[in-house]
Amino acid sequence: MDIGIDLGTANVLVHVRGKGIVLREPSVVARDMNTGRVLAIGEEARQMLGKTPAHIQAIRPLRDGVIADFEVTEAMLAYFIKKVTKDRTWWSSFVKPKPHVVICVPAEITSVEERAVKDAAKLAGARSVEIVEEPMAAAIGAGLPIDGPSGSMVVDIGGGTTDVAVISLGGIVVSQSLRVAGNKMDDAIVRYIRRVYNLMIGERTAEEIKIKIGSAYKLEQELAMEIRGRDLINGLPKTVKITSEEVREALSEPVGAIVEAVKSVLEKTPPELASDIIDRGVILTGGGALLRGLDKLLSEITGVPAIVADDPLSCVALGTGMRVHV
């Protein structure tokens, strides 16, 4: 069995050869700090974020696209690999063939970080491990013609990293990996609400705000929503109403960093490939691509059309799965 894994800071997607994407769960692990025992993984663990007693910790073992806690990442990978390989034929219980695994990583990952990913996957039960760069996987998953002599540009905005790359003849010509993405957007919203309203909100609330009313460009009809948190002055629960204009202001710093990375890569792109990109446009993938108006903002600032991929959340996993066949 061959497996492709999009090992993301926010979510893990698993593609199985011949079946497509069979698993899509948050990369969160809950464990008992007294015993070290893992209590929950994936969606069940995500539900515990910000709600656990002192002896239980719900954590994201990956930070900024790389492994922050090796043992927990290994346990998480082992759980997901076991989950997708359990429905095998009856004879597999005797011979137990281990799967070949393809895992995607940020474009500018260090050799030490890459080795940690490989080691974690092998200890989790992989027979062999192949590494593929995220922007390459995203481009393949988005259906871009990466093997030809024409240039394609992809901006993959995940949970921990944003990868910007120009691809031609099956390789990355120019790239930049930025440790600013979805999680940094959530952090920016938390800081803004704390500064403006003296209100402390959690990570899950910040993500909900980003999804429901977040935007990078002025909306035709601005949105609003009520949020609940803890008043930092009196310590009591409090409800406030915030608008999409406020959230846009909160997101201006991380969004600005992503725009600057795109401009930087465009400036370094060879002229012949730049003309191809102007014709074809910049393709946006990853969960961050769903931020309202981000495509419009990039188009306006760079002068190059920006297009959100058909299924931005699945592009990297689909591309990783396709690399399994190579």
Buried (B, 14 or more C-beta within 10 A) or exposed (E): BBBBBBBBBBBBBBBBBEEEBBBBBBBBBBBEEEEEEBBBBBEBBBBBBEEBEEEBBBBBBBBBBBBBBBBBBBBBBBBBBEBBBEEEEEEEEEEEEBBBBBBBBBBBBEEEBBEBBBBBBBBBBBEEBBBBBBBBBBBBBBBBEBEEEBBBBBBBBBBBBBBBBBBBEEEBBBBBBBBBBBBBBBBBBBEBBBEEBBBBBBBBBBBBBBEEBBBBBEEEEBBEBEBEBBBEEEEEEBEBEBEBBBBBEBBEBBBBBBBBBBBBBBEEBEEEBBEBBBEBBBBBBBBBBBBBBBBBBBBEBBEBBBBBBEEBBBBBBBBBBBBBEE
